[in-house]
Amino acid sequence: MSNIRTWLVGLFAAAAAVSVLYSLIPRGKLLAIARCSGGLVLLMALLRPVLHWDSHLWENSFHRWQIDMETATLQMQGAGENRLSSLIADRTAAYIQEKAEAMGLTCHPAVSTTLRQGVPFPDRVWLDIPFHGPLSDCIANDLDIPQERQIWQEDTP
């Protein structure tokens, strides 16, 4: 803001100086030369920001803006991936719970996900019931979670 203020003050000062100069010079060829020179002075004052352009300042500013945008984009993608992972885990757990209920079982599964090529997939399941073969097979076949990544509650005597 101070740069704009400085430029405007310089522009108005040049205009005032040229105006005073015009009023002091008598009519004739000298006034025509003064008008031409005064016009050039005003043009220089008007174009001063362009003549003193610091391209490195703008390049650095653009580079900082670009880094900020990339950082914000990555943060938003990370938040989206977290929401998607959470949604997939919740829906998978609900699916397993429905399958268990259809088999006459009551359980509350917990599911974790892992990224495969940037997409979250169900990876591991924890079940609060003892091992049940048909449910384990259903989880392995339908959800591609092998028995090794199915954690069942230990049988208690």
C-alpha positions in Angstrom: 0.0 0.0 0.0 2.9 2.4 0.8 4.3 1.7 -2.7 1.0 2.9 -4.3 0.9 5.9 -2.1 4.5 6.9 -3.0 3.8 6.4 -6.7 0.6 8.6 -6.5 2.5 11.4 -4.5 5.2 11.3 -7.1 2.7 11.5 -10.0 0.9 14.4 -8.4 4.1 16.2 -7.6 5.3 15.8 -11.2 1.9 17.1 -12.5 2.1 20.1 -10.1 5.7 20.9 -11.2 4.8 20.7 -14.9 1.7 22.9 -14.3 3.8 25.5 -12.5 6.4 25.4 -15.3 3.7 25.9 -18.0 2.3 29.0 -16.2 5.8 30.5 -16.0 6.8 30.0 -19.6 5.5 32.6 -22.2 3.6 31.5 -25.3 5.6 30.4 -28.3 8.1 27.8 -29.3 9.6 27.5 -25.9 6.1 26.6 -24.4 5.7 23.9 -27.1 9.0 22.4 -26.1 8.1 22.7 -22.4 4.8 20.9 -23.1 6.6 18.1 -24.9 9.2 17.8 -22.1 6.5 18.0 -19.4 4.5 15.3 -21.1 7.6 13.0 -21.0 8.1 13.8 -17.3 4.5 12.9 -16.6 4.8 9.8 -18.7 8.0 8.8 -16.7 6.2 9.4 -13.4 3.2 7.4 -14.6 5.3 4.5 -15.8 7.7 4.5 -12.7 6.3 1.2 -11.2 6.9 -0.5 -14.5 10.4 0.9 -14.9 11.4 -0.2 -11.4 9.8 -3.6 -11.8 11.5 -6.2 -9.6 10.8 -9.5 -11.4 12.6 -11.5 -8.7 10.2 -10.2 -6.1 7.2 -11.4 -8.2 8.9 -14.7 -9.0 9.5 -15.3 -5.3 6.0 -14.3 -4.5 4.6 -16.6 -7.1 6.8 -19.5 -5.9 5.6 -19.0 -2.3 2.0 -18.9 -3.5 2.6 -22.1 -5.5 4.1 -23.9 -2.5 1.2 -22.8 -0.3 -1.3 -24.1 -2.9 0.4 -27.4 -3.2 0.5 -27.7 0.6 -3.1 -26.9 1.0 -4.0 -29.4 -1.8 -2.0 -32.2 -0.1 -3.7 -31.4 3.2 -7.1 -31.5 1.6 -6.3 -34.8 -0.1 -5.1 -36.2 3.1 -8.3 -35.2 4.9 -10.3 -36.7 2.1 -8.4 -39.9 2.2 -8.9 -40.1 6.0 -12.6 -39.6 5.6 -12.8 -42.1 2.8 -10.8 -44.7 4.8 -13.0 -44.1 7.8 -16.2 -44.5 5.7 -14.9 -47.7 4.0 -13.9 -49.1 7.4 -17.4 -48.3 8.9 -19.2 -49.7 5.9 -17.1 -52.9 5.9 -17.7 -53.4 9.6 -21.5 -52.9 9.0 -21.4 -55.5 6.2 -19.6 -58.0 8.4 -22.0 -57.4 11.2 -25.0 -58.0 8.9 -23.4 -61.2 7.6 -22.8 -62.4 11.2 -26.4 -61.6 12.1 -27.6 -63.6 9.1 -25.7 -66.5 10.5 -27.2 -66.1 13.9 -24.1 -64.4 15.5 -23.9 -61.1 17.4 -20.6 -59.3 16.9 -19.1 -55.8 16.7 -16.3 -55.9 14.2 -13.6 -53.2 13.8 -11.9 -52.8 10.4 -8.7 -51.1 9.4 -7.8 -50.0 5.9 -4.6 -49.7 3.9 -3.9 -47.8 0.7 -3.4 -49.7 -2.5 -2.5 -47.4 -5.4 -3.9 -44.5 -3.5 -7.2 -46.1 -2.7 -8.1 -47.3 0.8 -9.1 -51.0 1.0 -10.2 -53.1 4.0 -7.0 -54.7 5.3 -7.6 -56.2 8.8 -10.6 -57.1 10.9 -11.0 -57.5 14.7 -14.0 -59.6 15.8 -15.3 -59.8 19.4 -16.5 -63.4 19.0 -14.7 -66.7 18.9 -13.6 -68.0 15.5 -16.5 -69.0 13.2 -15.5 -70.8 10.0 -18.3 -69.8 7.7 -18.1 -66.1 8.7 -14.3 -66.2 8.2 -14.7 -67.7 4.8 -17.3 -65.0 3.9 -14.9 -62.3 5.0 -12.1 -63.8 3.0 -14.1 -64.4 -0.1 -16.3 -61.2 -0.2 -13.8 -58.7 1.3 -10.5 -60.2 0.3 -9.3 -60.2 3.9 -7.5 -63.5 4.4 -7.7 -65.5 7.7 -4.2 -64.3 8.7 -5.6 -60.7 9.0 -8.7 -61.7 10.8 -8.3 -61.4 14.6 -10.9 -63.3 16.5 -11.6 -63.2 20.3 -9.8 -66.1 22.0 -12.0 -68.9 23.1 -12.6 -68.7 26.9 -13.2 -72.0 28.8 
